[in-house]
Amino acid sequence: MVVLKGIPSILSPELLYALAKMGHGDEIVLADANFPTSSVCSCGPKEIRADGLRIPQLLPAILHLLPLDTYVTAPAAVMDLVDSDKAGGLYVSVWSDYEACLSRAGIQAPLEKMERFAFYERAKKAYAVVATGETALYGNLILKKGVIPEELLQ
């Protein structure tokens, strides 16, 4: 826990450091509890633990500090359902939570839905992967960092 003015206390020092080190176009994965975080991170991304925290808890705090990329169609992506889950009519309610958080942060772009293995490959190229306690199936989320215009820098 970090206790600083203006910094959400839910963000760990490691997560704050990763957000600060990321540049324009870098991506961070907020991984659910079933995601192979350690395996993916063996390919390069930094592994950050946020065990016990759900992504809808973390997301507003991250979006408070991290600008999302406005130069891409979709600065946020989720893992799409596999065909059998689509056929079974699986509904992923946490996606609505993500869209609401993004909307409150001023992001109106839709969530990009990525095929499962394409999502894994993209995650291997991320700056960091945050292992969360999110239990929702298909709860993984990728965020692409944008820029802060000079006039908004303090």
N, C-alpha and C positions, 0 to 999 in steps of 0.2 A: 504494500500500500504506500502511496505517495501522498504526503500532506504538504501541498503547495497551493498558493493562491491561484485560482483560475484553472487548475489542473484537476480533472476528475480523479478522485481518490481510488476508483476501481482499477485504474491503469497501473500496472507494475512498472518499476524502474526499467526493466528489460524491454517492455513493450514501448515505453516512452522513448527509449534510446533508439529502437528500431524505427519508429515513426519519424524521429528527427533525422536519422541517417538516410532515409529513403529519398530518392530524387524523382523528378517528373517522369512518369511512365512506369516506375517501379510498382510492383504489386505485393500485397500482403494477403495471405489466406487466413480466414477465420475458420478453423476446422472443427467439425463435430467430433464427438467422442469415438466414433467408429472409423474416422479417417486415419490412414497409415502415416501419421505425422513423422515419426522417426525414420521410416523408410524413405519418404519423400525428401526429408531433410538431409539424408545421406548423399543426395545429389547436389547439395549446395545451399539451399535456403537455411536461414538461421531458425532454430527451434526455440519457441517461446512457450512457456507453460502458463495456462490460465485455468487450471483444473478447477472444476466446481462452478465456474461462471458460464452462464448461458450467453449465446451470441446476442440476443436482443438486449441483454444487460450491457454488454461491452460496446455494441455498435454506436449508440448515441455518444458515448465518451470518446470513441475514436473519431467519429465525424466532427466532434467539437474542435479537434486539433488538425485533422487530416483533410486537406482539400481533395476532392475527387476530380479526375481528368474531364475537362469539358470539351476536349478536342477529339473524343471518341464517341461512338454511338451509345455504348453501354459501359460506364465505368465500374459496374458491379456485375458479377456473374455468379450463377449457382450451377450445381451439377444437376443436369436434367434426369428425369426418371428413366430407368431402363424399360424396355418394351413391356415386360410382364407387369411391372407396376403401373404403367400407363393403361394397359388392358384391364387391370384390376381396379382402376379408378382411384388409385391412391391420391389423396389430397395432402399437400404439404403446407400446413397452416402457417409455419414459421416464415415462409416466403412473404406472406402478407405483413408480418411484423417487420421484416427487412424493408419492404417497400414503404411502409409507414415511417420508419426511421429515416430512410433516404429522403422521403418527401419533406419531412420536418427540417431536414438539413438543406433543403432547396434543390435536391436532385430529382428531376422529373423523368429522367431516362428510365426505360424499362429494364428489368433484370435480364441479362443475357443468360440463356439456358444452354449449357454445354454438355455434350455427350460425356459419359463417365470417364472413359480412358483419355479423352482429350483434356478433361479437367485435371486429371492426374499429371499429365505431361506439362500442362501450363503451370500447375502448382510447383513442379520441380524447378521452374525458372523464376519463381517468386523471390523477393528479397527475404521474406520471412514467412513462417507458418506458425500460427498461434493455436496450440492445442487447447481446446475449451472443454467444458463439461456439457456442451449442447447434446441433448439426447434425441432431438428430432431427426428422423431419417431424412436424408438429403439436406441437412442443415448447413452444409459448407458454403462459404461465401468468399469470393475474391474481390478485392478493392484495388483500383488503379489510382495511384497518387497523381494529383494535378499540380497546379502552380498557384502561388499566392502573388497577386500583382504587387509591384513595388509600393504603390500608394497605401496598401493595406498592411504592410510590414511595420512593426513598431521599432 
